[in-house]
Amino acid sequence: MMLDDPERLIQCPYDKQHRIRACRFPYHLVKCRKSHPEVAKLLATCPFNARHLVPQADLGDHISKCRDKGFIEYDIGKRAFEMQIHLRE
C-alpha cells in the first residue's frame, strides 16, 4: 500500500481505537481533538505536517526524523534558487 493511498487506514492520535481513511484524516483530527481535550493538551503538532501529532516530549525527535521535512527543505531551496535567477535578470 502506497503512502499517498487515500484509502489507507491511519490510527487516530486522540483515540487509538479509531482507524480513519487517509482522505478523511484531517477532518477527523479536528472533530476528535474537540472530543478529547485532555489528550490534545499532551500532543504537539509537527511544523512540517499538521497531520503529525506526537507527544510533546517527542516533538524534537520527530522533527529530526520527519519525512515531510525534506519536502519543505526542497521547496525552500527551490524558491531561493528561483529568487537568485530572478534577481540576476
PDB file of N, CA, C and O in Angstrom:
ATOM      1  N   MET A   1       0.844  -1.194   0.000  1.00  0.00           N
ATOM      2  CA  MET A   1       0.000   0.000   0.000  1.00  0.00           C
ATOM      3  C   MET A   1       0.880   1.245   0.000  1.00  0.00           C
ATOM      4  O   MET A   1       1.796   1.352   0.814  1.00  0.00           O
ATOM      5  N   MET A   2       0.618   2.165  -0.882  1.00  0.00           N
ATOM      6  CA  MET A   2       1.427   3.367  -1.009  1.00  0.00           C
ATOM      7  C   MET A   2       1.074   4.382   0.068  1.00  0.00           C
ATOM      8  O   MET A   2      -0.051   4.411   0.565  1.00  0.00           O
ATOM      9  N   LEU A   3       2.065   5.228   0.427  1.00  0.00           N
ATOM     10  CA  LEU A   3       1.848   6.243   1.450  1.00  0.00           C
ATOM     11  C   LEU A   3       0.804   7.274   1.036  1.00  0.00           C
ATOM     12  O   LEU A   3       0.139   7.853   1.895  1.00  0.00           O
ATOM     13  N   ASP A   4       0.651   7.511  -0.257  1.00  0.00           N
ATOM     14  CA  ASP A   4      -0.314   8.512  -0.691  1.00  0.00           C
ATOM     15  C   ASP A   4      -1.673   7.905  -1.060  1.00  0.00           C
ATOM     16  O   ASP A   4      -2.508   8.572  -1.672  1.00  0.00           O
ATOM     17  N   ASP A   5      -1.887   6.658  -0.693  1.00  0.00           N
ATOM     18  CA  ASP A   5      -3.163   5.982  -0.958  1.00  0.00           C
ATOM     19  C   ASP A   5      -4.248   6.604  -0.078  1.00  0.00           C
ATOM     20  O   ASP A   5      -4.172   6.492   1.146  1.00  0.00           O
ATOM     21  N   PRO A   6      -5.256   7.255  -0.666  1.00  0.00           N
ATOM     22  CA  PRO A   6      -6.292   7.914   0.132  1.00  0.00           C
ATOM     23  C   PRO A   6      -7.167   6.937   0.918  1.00  0.00           C
ATOM     24  O   PRO A   6      -7.900   7.353   1.816  1.00  0.00           O
ATOM     25  N   GLU A   7      -7.100   5.663   0.597  1.00  0.00           N
ATOM     26  CA  GLU A   7      -7.928   4.673   1.280  1.00  0.00           C
ATOM     27  C   GLU A   7      -7.193   3.957   2.424  1.00  0.00           C
ATOM     28  O   GLU A   7      -7.803   3.185   3.163  1.00  0.00           O
ATOM     29  N   ARG A   8      -5.903   4.209   2.570  1.00  0.00           N
ATOM     30  CA  ARG A   8      -5.177   3.524   3.645  1.00  0.00           C
ATOM     31  C   ARG A   8      -5.695   4.010   4.996  1.00  0.00           C
ATOM     32  O   ARG A   8      -6.162   5.142   5.123  1.00  0.00           O
ATOM     33  N   LEU A   9      -5.608   3.155   5.989  1.00  0.00           N
ATOM     34  CA  LEU A   9      -6.106   3.488   7.318  1.00  0.00           C
ATOM     35  C   LEU A   9      -4.980   4.045   8.182  1.00  0.00           C
ATOM     36  O   LEU A   9      -3.862   3.531   8.187  1.00  0.00           O
ATOM     37  N   ILE A  10      -5.305   5.103   8.908  1.00  0.00           N
ATOM     38  CA  ILE A  10      -4.355   5.764   9.799  1.00  0.00           C
ATOM     39  C   ILE A  10      -4.948   5.737  11.208  1.00  0.00           C
ATOM     40  O   ILE A  10      -6.147   5.947  11.394  1.00  0.00           O
ATOM     41  N   GLN A  11      -4.102   5.479  12.181  1.00  0.00           N
ATOM     42  CA  GLN A  11      -4.555   5.459  13.576  1.00  0.00           C
ATOM     43  C   GLN A  11      -4.683   6.886  14.100  1.00  0.00           C
ATOM     44  O   GLN A  11      -3.787   7.707  13.906  1.00  0.00           O
ATOM     45  N   CYS A  12      -5.775   7.169  14.748  1.00  0.00           N
ATOM     46  CA  CYS A  12      -6.036   8.475  15.341  1.00  0.00           C
ATOM     47  C   CYS A  12      -5.123   8.682  16.555  1.00  0.00           C
ATOM     48  O   CYS A  12      -5.004   7.787  17.392  1.00  0.00           O
ATOM     49  N   PRO A  13      -4.483   9.843  16.661  1.00  0.00           N
ATOM     50  CA  PRO A  13      -3.630  10.090  17.822  1.00  0.00           C
ATOM     51  C   PRO A  13      -4.419  10.381  19.105  1.00  0.00           C
ATOM     52  O   PRO A  13      -3.868  10.313  20.204  1.00  0.00           O
ATOM     53  N   TYR A  14      -5.694  10.700  18.964  1.00  0.00           N
ATOM     54  CA  TYR A  14      -6.517  11.011  20.121  1.00  0.00           C
ATOM     55  C   TYR A  14      -7.208   9.785  20.704  1.00  0.00           C
ATOM     56  O   TYR A  14      -7.420   9.707  21.914  1.00  0.00           O
ATOM     57  N   ASP A  15      -7.553   8.844  19.862  1.00  0.00           N
ATOM     58  CA  ASP A  15      -8.227   7.620  20.296  1.00  0.00           C
ATOM     59  C   ASP A  15      -7.662   6.457  19.481  1.00  0.00           C
ATOM     60  O   ASP A  15      -7.951   6.324  18.291  1.00  0.00           O
ATOM     61  N   LYS A  16      -6.864   5.626  20.126  1.00  0.00           N
ATOM     62  CA  LYS A  16      -6.155   4.542  19.432  1.00  0.00           C
ATOM     63  C   LYS A  16      -7.101   3.521  18.804  1.00  0.00           C
ATOM     64  O   LYS A  16      -6.667   2.727  17.969  1.00  0.00           O
ATOM     65  N   GLN A  17      -8.368   3.519  19.176  1.00  0.00           N
ATOM     66  CA  GLN A  17      -9.348   2.606  18.594  1.00  0.00           C
ATOM     67  C   GLN A  17      -9.844   3.090  17.229  1.00  0.00           C
ATOM     68  O   GLN A  17     -10.408   2.317  16.454  1.00  0.00           O
ATOM     69  N   HIS A  18      -9.629   4.364  16.951  1.00  0.00           N
ATOM     70  CA  HIS A  18     -10.089   4.936  15.687  1.00  0.00           C
ATOM     71  C   HIS A  18      -9.080   4.656  14.575  1.00  0.00           C
ATOM     72  O   HIS A  18      -7.885   4.909  14.725  1.00  0.00           O
ATOM     73  N   ARG A  19      -9.575   4.135  13.471  1.00  0.00           N
ATOM     74  CA  ARG A  19      -8.788   3.935  12.249  1.00  0.00           C
ATOM     75  C   ARG A  19      -9.540   4.688  11.154  1.00  0.00           C
ATOM     76  O   ARG A  19     -10.692   4.380  10.852  1.00  0.00           O
ATOM     77  N   ILE A  20      -8.875   5.672  10.571  1.00  0.00           N
ATOM     78  CA  ILE A  20      -9.537   6.569   9.644  1.00  0.00           C
ATOM     79  C   ILE A  20      -8.855   6.497   8.279  1.00  0.00           C
ATOM     80  O   ILE A  20      -7.631   6.401   8.188  1.00  0.00           O
ATOM     81  N   ARG A  21      -9.660   6.545   7.227  1.00  0.00           N
ATOM     82  CA  ARG A  21      -9.089   6.587   5.874  1.00  0.00           C
ATOM     83  C   ARG A  21      -8.272   7.875   5.727  1.00  0.00           C
ATOM     84  O   ARG A  21      -8.664   8.922   6.241  1.00  0.00           O
ATOM     85  N   ALA A  22      -7.161   7.795   5.039  1.00  0.00           N
ATOM     86  CA  ALA A  22      -6.258   8.936   4.883  1.00  0.00           C
ATOM     87  C   ALA A  22      -6.975  10.156   4.316  1.00  0.00           C
ATOM     88  O   ALA A  22      -6.689  11.284   4.717  1.00  0.00           O
ATOM     89  N   CYS A  23      -7.887   9.943   3.403  1.00  0.00           N
ATOM     90  CA  CYS A  23      -8.585  11.070   2.786  1.00  0.00           C
ATOM     91  C   CYS A  23      -9.505  11.809   3.760  1.00  0.00           C
ATOM     92  O   CYS A  23      -9.865  12.961   3.518  1.00  0.00           O
ATOM     93  N   ARG A  24      -9.885  11.158   4.851  1.00  0.00           N
ATOM     94  CA  ARG A  24     -10.770  11.767   5.851  1.00  0.00           C
ATOM     95  C   ARG A  24     -10.019  12.208   7.104  1.00  0.00           C
ATOM     96  O   ARG A  24     -10.595  12.842   7.988  1.00  0.00           O
ATOM     97  N   PHE A  25      -8.746  11.873   7.174  1.00  0.00           N
ATOM     98  CA  PHE A  25      -7.965  12.081   8.393  1.00  0.00           C
ATOM     99  C   PHE A  25      -7.942  13.536   8.883  1.00  0.00           C
ATOM    100  O   PHE A  25      -8.153  13.759  10.075  1.00  0.00           O
ATOM    101  N   PRO A  26      -7.698  14.526   8.034  1.00  0.00           N
ATOM    102  CA  PRO A  26      -7.678  15.910   8.540  1.00  0.00           C
ATOM    103  C   PRO A  26      -8.992  16.327   9.196  1.00  0.00           C
ATOM    104  O   PRO A  26      -8.990  17.013  10.218  1.00  0.00           O
ATOM    105  N   TYR A  27     -10.102  15.915   8.610  1.00  0.00           N
ATOM    106  CA  TYR A  27     -11.419  16.259   9.167  1.00  0.00           C
ATOM    107  C   TYR A  27     -11.645  15.554  10.503  1.00  0.00           C
ATOM    108  O   TYR A  27     -12.203  16.123  11.441  1.00  0.00           O
ATOM    109  N   HIS A  28     -11.199  14.308  10.562  1.00  0.00           N
ATOM    110  CA  HIS A  28     -11.351  13.547  11.791  1.00  0.00           C
ATOM    111  C   HIS A  28     -10.542  14.181  12.920  1.00  0.00           C
ATOM    112  O   HIS A  28     -11.012  14.258  14.055  1.00  0.00           O
ATOM    113  N   LEU A  29      -9.331  14.632  12.613  1.00  0.00           N
ATOM    114  CA  LEU A  29      -8.488  15.240  13.647  1.00  0.00           C
ATOM    115  C   LEU A  29      -9.170  16.424  14.309  1.00  0.00           C
ATOM    116  O   LEU A  29      -9.129  16.571  15.530  1.00  0.00           O
ATOM    117  N   VAL A  30      -9.794  17.263  13.506  1.00  0.00           N
ATOM    118  CA  VAL A  30     -10.477  18.444  14.050  1.00  0.00           C
ATOM    119  C   VAL A  30     -11.599  18.015  14.993  1.00  0.00           C
ATOM    120  O   VAL A  30     -11.729  18.545  16.097  1.00  0.00           O
ATOM    121  N   LYS A  31     -12.401  17.058  14.553  1.00  0.00           N
ATOM    122  CA  LYS A  31     -13.534  16.590  15.354  1.00  0.00           C
ATOM    123  C   LYS A  31     -13.061  15.881  16.618  1.00  0.00           C
ATOM    124  O   LYS A  31     -13.574  16.136  17.708  1.00  0.00           O
ATOM    125  N   CYS A  32     -12.097  15.003  16.472  1.00  0.00           N
ATOM    126  CA  CYS A  32     -11.668  14.189  17.595  1.00  0.00           C
ATOM    127  C   CYS A  32     -10.903  15.020  18.635  1.00  0.00           C
ATOM    128  O   CYS A  32     -10.958  14.725  19.829  1.00  0.00           O
ATOM    129  N   ARG A  33     -10.196  16.051  18.180  1.00  0.00           N
ATOM    130  CA  ARG A  33      -9.476  16.937  19.109  1.00  0.00           C
ATOM    131  C   ARG A  33     -10.469  17.566  20.091  1.00  0.00           C
ATOM    132  O   ARG A  33     -10.186  17.673  21.284  1.00  0.00           O
ATOM    133  N   LYS A  34     -11.628  17.978  19.582  1.00  0.00           N
ATOM    134  CA  LYS A  34     -12.653  18.587  20.433  1.00  0.00           C
ATOM    135  C   LYS A  34     -13.223  17.578  21.428  1.00  0.00           C
ATOM    136  O   LYS A  34     -13.598  17.938  22.544  1.00  0.00           O
ATOM    137  N   SER A  35     -13.283  16.317  21.015  1.00  0.00           N
ATOM    138  CA  SER A  35     -13.832  15.266  21.877  1.00  0.00           C
ATOM    139  C   SER A  35     -12.844  14.774  22.931  1.00  0.00           C
ATOM    140  O   SER A  35     -13.239  14.159  23.922  1.00  0.00           O
ATOM    141  N   HIS A  36     -11.561  15.045  22.713  1.00  0.00           N
ATOM    142  CA  HIS A  36     -10.522  14.562  23.637  1.00  0.00           C
ATOM    143  C   HIS A  36      -9.571  15.701  24.024  1.00  0.00           C
ATOM    144  O   HIS A  36      -8.383  15.639  23.708  1.00  0.00           O
ATOM    145  N   PRO A  37     -10.075  16.742  24.703  1.00  0.00           N
ATOM    146  CA  PRO A  37      -9.238  17.908  25.014  1.00  0.00           C
ATOM    147  C   PRO A  37      -8.056  17.588  25.937  1.00  0.00           C
ATOM    148  O   PRO A  37      -7.011  18.233  25.848  1.00  0.00           O
ATOM    149  N   GLU A  38      -8.212  16.611  26.810  1.00  0.00           N
ATOM    150  CA  GLU A  38      -7.107  16.272  27.716  1.00  0.00           C
ATOM    151  C   GLU A  38      -5.951  15.630  26.958  1.00  0.00           C
ATOM    152  O   GLU A  38      -4.786  15.902  27.248  1.00  0.00           O
ATOM    153  N   VAL A  39      -6.270  14.789  26.002  1.00  0.00           N
ATOM    154  CA  VAL A  39      -5.226  14.173  25.169  1.00  0.00           C
ATOM    155  C   VAL A  39      -4.595  15.245  24.287  1.00  0.00           C
ATOM    156  O   VAL A  39      -3.379  15.257  24.095  1.00  0.00           O
ATOM    157  N   ALA A  40      -5.418  16.141  23.751  1.00  0.00           N
ATOM    158  CA  ALA A  40      -4.921  17.195  22.867  1.00  0.00           C
ATOM    159  C   ALA A  40      -3.871  18.057  23.561  1.00  0.00           C
ATOM    160  O   ALA A  40      -2.924  18.511  22.919  1.00  0.00           O
ATOM    161  N   LYS A  41      -4.026  18.285  24.852  1.00  0.00           N
ATOM    162  CA  LYS A  41      -3.067  19.092  25.609  1.00  0.00           C
ATOM    163  C   LYS A  41      -1.688  18.430  25.670  1.00  0.00           C
ATOM    164  O   LYS A  41      -0.676  19.113  25.830  1.00  0.00           O
ATOM    165  N   LEU A  42      -1.650  17.122  25.544  1.00  0.00           N
ATOM    166  CA  LEU A  42      -0.399  16.373  25.658  1.00  0.00           C
ATOM    167  C   LEU A  42       0.337  16.223  24.325  1.00  0.00           C
ATOM    168  O   LEU A  42       1.492  15.801  24.286  1.00  0.00           O
ATOM    169  N   LEU A  43      -0.351  16.577  23.232  1.00  0.00           N
ATOM    170  CA  LEU A  43       0.231  16.378  21.909  1.00  0.00           C
ATOM    171  C   LEU A  43       0.730  17.685  21.306  1.00  0.00           C
ATOM    172  O   LEU A  43       0.187  18.758  21.569  1.00  0.00           O
ATOM    173  N   ALA A  44       1.770  17.572  20.496  1.00  0.00           N
ATOM    174  CA  ALA A  44       2.315  18.720  19.778  1.00  0.00           C
ATOM    175  C   ALA A  44       2.155  18.465  18.281  1.00  0.00           C
ATOM    176  O   ALA A  44       2.153  17.318  17.834  1.00  0.00           O
ATOM    177  N   THR A  45       2.024  19.527  17.526  1.00  0.00           N
ATOM    178  CA  THR A  45       1.857  19.432  16.081  1.00  0.00           C
ATOM    179  C   THR A  45       3.196  19.633  15.383  1.00  0.00           C
ATOM    180  O   THR A  45       3.935  20.572  15.682  1.00  0.00           O
ATOM    181  N   CYS A  46       3.486  18.760  14.475  1.00  0.00           N
ATOM    182  CA  CYS A  46       4.713  18.841  13.675  1.00  0.00           C
ATOM    183  C   CYS A  46       4.675  20.114  12.823  1.00  0.00           C
ATOM    184  O   CYS A  46       3.648  20.411  12.212  1.00  0.00           O
ATOM    185  N   PRO A  47       5.778  20.867  12.773  1.00  0.00           N
ATOM    186  CA  PRO A  47       5.776  22.082  11.949  1.00  0.00           C
ATOM    187  C   PRO A  47       5.811  21.802  10.445  1.00  0.00           C
ATOM    188  O   PRO A  47       5.581  22.707   9.643  1.00  0.00           O
ATOM    189  N   PHE A  48       6.096  20.557  10.058  1.00  0.00           N
ATOM    190  CA  PHE A  48       6.183  20.212   8.646  1.00  0.00           C
ATOM    191  C   PHE A  48       4.904  19.580   8.110  1.00  0.00           C
ATOM    192  O   PHE A  48       4.668  19.589   6.902  1.00  0.00           O
ATOM    193  N   ASN A  49       4.073  19.029   9.003  1.00  0.00           N
ATOM    194  CA  ASN A  49       2.832  18.388   8.575  1.00  0.00           C
ATOM    195  C   ASN A  49       1.867  18.392   9.760  1.00  0.00           C
ATOM    196  O   ASN A  49       2.091  17.701  10.754  1.00  0.00           O
ATOM    197  N   ALA A  50       0.809  19.163   9.648  1.00  0.00           N
ATOM    198  CA  ALA A  50      -0.150  19.299  10.744  1.00  0.00           C
ATOM    199  C   ALA A  50      -0.889  18.008  11.064  1.00  0.00           C
ATOM    200  O   ALA A  50      -1.557  17.914  12.093  1.00  0.00           O
ATOM    201  N   ARG A  51      -0.777  17.016  10.194  1.00  0.00           N
ATOM    202  CA  ARG A  51      -1.396  15.718  10.462  1.00  0.00           C
ATOM    203  C   ARG A  51      -0.564  14.889  11.428  1.00  0.00           C
ATOM    204  O   ARG A  51      -1.044  13.886  11.956  1.00  0.00           O
ATOM    205  N   HIS A  52       0.676  15.296  11.663  1.00  0.00           N
ATOM    206  CA  HIS A  52       1.545  14.584  12.583  1.00  0.00           C
ATOM    207  C   HIS A  52       1.388  15.172  13.979  1.00  0.00           C
ATOM    208  O   HIS A  52       1.837  16.286  14.249  1.00  0.00           O
ATOM    209  N   LEU A  53       0.757  14.424  14.850  1.00  0.00           N
ATOM    210  CA  LEU A  53       0.588  14.818  16.245  1.00  0.00           C
ATOM    211  C   LEU A  53       1.357  13.820  17.092  1.00  0.00           C
ATOM    212  O   LEU A  53       1.110  12.615  17.036  1.00  0.00           O
ATOM    213  N   VAL A  54       2.289  14.336  17.875  1.00  0.00           N
ATOM    214  CA  VAL A  54       3.147  13.473  18.681  1.00  0.00           C
ATOM    215  C   VAL A  54       3.159  13.974  20.119  1.00  0.00           C
ATOM    216  O   VAL A  54       2.859  15.141  20.371  1.00  0.00           O
ATOM    217  N   PRO A  55       3.505  13.096  21.072  1.00  0.00           N
ATOM    218  CA  PRO A  55       3.639  13.585  22.450  1.00  0.00           C
ATOM    219  C   PRO A  55       4.630  14.751  22.494  1.00  0.00           C
ATOM    220  O   PRO A  55       5.656  14.726  21.814  1.00  0.00           O
ATOM    221  N   GLN A  56       4.323  15.753  23.282  1.00  0.00           N
ATOM    222  CA  GLN A  56       5.154  16.958  23.332  1.00  0.00           C
ATOM    223  C   GLN A  56       6.620  16.630  23.597  1.00  0.00           C
ATOM    224  O   GLN A  56       7.513  17.254  23.023  1.00  0.00           O
ATOM    225  N   ALA A  57       6.865  15.662  24.459  1.00  0.00           N
ATOM    226  CA  ALA A  57       8.241  15.298  24.801  1.00  0.00           C
ATOM    227  C   ALA A  57       8.993  14.700  23.615  1.00  0.00           C
ATOM    228  O   ALA A  57      10.224  14.711  23.599  1.00  0.00           O
ATOM    229  N   ASP A  58       8.273  14.178  22.623  1.00  0.00           N
ATOM    230  CA  ASP A  58       8.897  13.527  21.464  1.00  0.00           C
ATOM    231  C   ASP A  58       8.991  14.427  20.236  1.00  0.00           C
ATOM    232  O   ASP A  58       9.469  13.990  19.190  1.00  0.00           O
ATOM    233  N   LEU A  59       8.545  15.671  20.346  1.00  0.00           N
ATOM    234  CA  LEU A  59       8.494  16.538  19.175  1.00  0.00           C
ATOM    235  C   LEU A  59       9.876  16.764  18.562  1.00  0.00           C
ATOM    236  O   LEU A  59      10.018  16.702  17.340  1.00  0.00           O
ATOM    237  N   GLY A  60      10.885  17.022  19.374  1.00  0.00           N
ATOM    238  CA  GLY A  60      12.230  17.251  18.837  1.00  0.00           C
ATOM    239  C   GLY A  60      12.736  16.074  18.032  1.00  0.00           C
ATOM    240  O   GLY A  60      13.306  16.249  16.955  1.00  0.00           O
ATOM    241  N   ASP A  61      12.528  14.868  18.552  1.00  0.00           N
ATOM    242  CA  ASP A  61      12.948  13.661  17.843  1.00  0.00           C
ATOM    243  C   ASP A  61      12.156  13.503  16.549  1.00  0.00           C
ATOM    244  O   ASP A  61      12.715  13.147  15.511  1.00  0.00           O
ATOM    245  N   HIS A  62      10.863  13.766  16.614  1.00  0.00           N
ATOM    246  CA  HIS A  62      10.024  13.657  15.418  1.00  0.00           C
ATOM    247  C   HIS A  62      10.499  14.642  14.343  1.00  0.00           C
ATOM    248  O   HIS A  62      10.615  14.277  13.173  1.00  0.00           O
ATOM    249  N   ILE A  63      10.771  15.874  14.737  1.00  0.00           N
ATOM    250  CA  ILE A  63      11.204  16.894  13.780  1.00  0.00           C
ATOM    251  C   ILE A  63      12.485  16.465  13.071  1.00  0.00           C
ATOM    252  O   ILE A  63      12.632  16.663  11.865  1.00  0.00           O
ATOM    253  N   SER A  64      13.397  15.886  13.817  1.00  0.00           N
ATOM    254  CA  SER A  64      14.669  15.490  13.195  1.00  0.00           C
ATOM    255  C   SER A  64      14.496  14.334  12.212  1.00  0.00           C
ATOM    256  O   SER A  64      15.321  14.163  11.315  1.00  0.00           O
ATOM    257  N   LYS A  65      13.433  13.537  12.369  1.00  0.00           N
ATOM    258  CA  LYS A  65      13.223  12.368  11.523  1.00  0.00           C
ATOM    259  C   LYS A  65      12.041  12.499  10.559  1.00  0.00           C
ATOM    260  O   LYS A  65      11.819  11.607   9.740  1.00  0.00           O
ATOM    261  N   CYS A  66      11.297  13.570  10.640  1.00  0.00           N
ATOM    262  CA  CYS A  66      10.064  13.706   9.857  1.00  0.00           C
ATOM    263  C   CYS A  66      10.345  13.634   8.363  1.00  0.00           C
ATOM    264  O   CYS A  66      11.178  14.377   7.844  1.00  0.00           O
ATOM    265  N   ARG A  67       9.653  12.746   7.682  1.00  0.00           N
ATOM    266  CA  ARG A  67       9.861  12.578   6.238  1.00  0.00           C
ATOM    267  C   ARG A  67       9.391  13.799   5.455  1.00  0.00           C
ATOM    268  O   ARG A  67       9.858  14.032   4.340  1.00  0.00           O
ATOM    269  N   ASP A  68       8.484  14.573   6.018  1.00  0.00           N
ATOM    270  CA  ASP A  68       7.971  15.754   5.322  1.00  0.00           C
ATOM    271  C   ASP A  68       8.925  16.939   5.398  1.00  0.00           C
ATOM    272  O   ASP A  68       8.771  17.901   4.646  1.00  0.00           O
ATOM    273  N   LYS A  69       9.901  16.885   6.288  1.00  0.00           N
ATOM    274  CA  LYS A  69      10.881  17.958   6.392  1.00  0.00           C
ATOM    275  C   LYS A  69      11.623  18.117   5.062  1.00  0.00           C
ATOM    276  O   LYS A  69      11.919  19.235   4.639  1.00  0.00           O
ATOM    277  N   GLY A  70      11.916  17.012   4.421  1.00  0.00           N
ATOM    278  CA  GLY A  70      12.626  17.057   3.144  1.00  0.00           C
ATOM    279  C   GLY A  70      11.854  17.816   2.084  1.00  0.00           C
ATOM    280  O   GLY A  70      12.453  18.539   1.287  1.00  0.00           O
ATOM    281  N   PHE A  71      10.541  17.668   2.056  1.00  0.00           N
ATOM    282  CA  PHE A  71       9.718  18.385   1.082  1.00  0.00           C
ATOM    283  C   PHE A  71       9.793  19.891   1.320  1.00  0.00           C
ATOM    284  O   PHE A  71       9.894  20.675   0.377  1.00  0.00           O
ATOM    285  N   ILE A  72       9.745  20.280   2.581  1.00  0.00           N
ATOM    286  CA  ILE A  72       9.806  21.703   2.932  1.00  0.00           C
ATOM    287  C   ILE A  72      11.182  22.259   2.584  1.00  0.00           C
ATOM    288  O   ILE A  72      11.291  23.327   1.981  1.00  0.00           O
ATOM    289  N   GLU A  73      12.236  21.528   2.967  1.00  0.00           N
ATOM    290  CA  GLU A  73      13.595  21.977   2.668  1.00  0.00           C
ATOM    291  C   GLU A  73      13.813  22.095   1.162  1.00  0.00           C
ATOM    292  O   GLU A  73      14.445  23.043   0.696  1.00  0.00           O
ATOM    293  N   TYR A  74      13.288  21.131   0.403  1.00  0.00           N
ATOM    294  CA  TYR A  74      13.403  21.179  -1.061  1.00  0.00           C
ATOM    295  C   TYR A  74      12.700  22.424  -1.597  1.00  0.00           C
ATOM    296  O   TYR A  74      13.242  23.140  -2.439  1.00  0.00           O
ATOM    297  N   ASP A  75      11.494  22.673  -1.103  1.00  0.00           N
ATOM    298  CA  ASP A  75      10.716  23.816  -1.569  1.00  0.00           C
ATOM    299  C   ASP A  75      11.429  25.124  -1.246  1.00  0.00           C
ATOM    300  O   ASP A  75      11.464  26.031  -2.078  1.00  0.00           O
ATOM    301  N   ILE A  76      11.994  25.230  -0.050  1.00  0.00           N
ATOM    302  CA  ILE A  76      12.727  26.441   0.339  1.00  0.00           C
ATOM    303  C   ILE A  76      13.941  26.627  -0.572  1.00  0.00           C
ATOM    304  O   ILE A  76      14.202  27.730  -1.052  1.00  0.00           O
ATOM    305  N   GLY A  77      14.678  25.537  -0.805  1.00  0.00           N
ATOM    306  CA  GLY A  77      15.840  25.612  -1.679  1.00  0.00           C
ATOM    307  C   GLY A  77      15.467  25.999  -3.094  1.00  0.00           C
ATOM    308  O   GLY A  77      16.149  26.802  -3.730  1.00  0.00           O
ATOM    309  N   LYS A  78      14.381  25.425  -3.581  1.00  0.00           N
ATOM    310  CA  LYS A  78      13.921  25.726  -4.942  1.00  0.00           C
ATOM    311  C   LYS A  78      13.526  27.193  -5.053  1.00  0.00           C
ATOM    312  O   LYS A  78      13.858  27.859  -6.034  1.00  0.00           O
ATOM    313  N   ARG A  79      12.817  27.692  -4.047  1.00  0.00           N
ATOM    314  CA  ARG A  79      12.395  29.102  -4.086  1.00  0.00           C
ATOM    315  C   ARG A  79      13.595  30.039  -3.994  1.00  0.00           C
ATOM    316  O   ARG A  79      13.625  31.074  -4.659  1.00  0.00           O
ATOM    317  N   ALA A  80      14.578  29.685  -3.179  1.00  0.00           N
ATOM    318  CA  ALA A  80      15.774  30.513  -3.071  1.00  0.00           C
ATOM    319  C   ALA A  80      16.511  30.546  -4.406  1.00  0.00           C
ATOM    320  O   ALA A  80      16.981  31.602  -4.828  1.00  0.00           O
ATOM    321  N   PHE A  81      16.615  29.408  -5.065  1.00  0.00           N
ATOM    322  CA  PHE A  81      17.268  29.336  -6.371  1.00  0.00           C
ATOM    323  C   PHE A  81      16.520  30.191  -7.392  1.00  0.00           C
ATOM    324  O   PHE A  81      17.129  30.949  -8.146  1.00  0.00           O
ATOM    325  N   GLU A  82      15.192  30.059  -7.406  1.00  0.00           N
ATOM    326  CA  GLU A  82      14.388  30.848  -8.340  1.00  0.00           C
ATOM    327  C   GLU A  82      14.536  32.342  -8.076  1.00  0.00           C
ATOM    328  O   GLU A  82      14.540  33.149  -9.007  1.00  0.00           O
ATOM    329  N   MET A  83      14.658  32.703  -6.800  1.00  0.00           N
ATOM    330  CA  MET A  83      14.825  34.112  -6.441  1.00  0.00           C
ATOM    331  C   MET A  83      16.166  34.621  -6.965  1.00  0.00           C
ATOM    332  O   MET A  83      16.247  35.739  -7.474  1.00  0.00           O
ATOM    333  N   GLN A  84      17.216  33.813  -6.845  1.00  0.00           N
ATOM    334  CA  GLN A  84      18.536  34.201  -7.352  1.00  0.00           C
ATOM    335  C   GLN A  84      18.477  34.416  -8.865  1.00  0.00           C
ATOM    336  O   GLN A  84      19.020  35.393  -9.380  1.00  0.00           O
ATOM    337  N   ILE A  85      17.826  33.511  -9.560  1.00  0.00           N
ATOM    338  CA  ILE A  85      17.690  33.624 -11.020  1.00  0.00           C
ATOM    339  C   ILE A  85      16.939  34.911 -11.358  1.00  0.00           C
ATOM    340  O   ILE A  85      17.342  35.648 -12.258  1.00  0.00           O
ATOM    341  N   HIS A  86      15.865  35.175 -10.649  1.00  0.00           N
ATOM    342  CA  HIS A  86      15.046  36.367 -10.891  1.00  0.00           C
ATOM    343  C   HIS A  86      15.858  37.638 -10.645  1.00  0.00           C
ATOM    344  O   HIS A  86      15.744  38.600 -11.404  1.00  0.00           O
ATOM    345  N   LEU A  87      16.671  37.650  -9.595  1.00  0.00           N
ATOM    346  CA  LEU A  87      17.450  38.828  -9.268  1.00  0.00           C
ATOM    347  C   LEU A  87      18.540  39.108 -10.300  1.00  0.00           C
ATOM    348  O   LEU A  87      18.938  40.257 -10.490  1.00  0.00           O
ATOM    349  N   ARG A  88      19.018  38.062 -10.962  1.00  0.00           N
ATOM    350  CA  ARG A  88      20.067  38.224 -11.976  1.00  0.00           C
ATOM    351  C   ARG A  88      19.514  38.775 -13.284  1.00  0.00           C
ATOM    352  O   ARG A  88      20.266  39.301 -14.105  1.00  0.00           O
ATOM    353  N   GLU A  89      18.227  38.658 -13.477  1.00  0.00           N
ATOM    354  CA  GLU A  89      17.617  39.106 -14.746  1.00  0.00           C
ATOM    355  C   GLU A  89      17.506  40.616 -14.807  1.00  0.00           C
ATOM    356  O   GLU A  89      17.018  41.159 -15.798  1.00  0.00           O
TER     357      GLU A  89
END
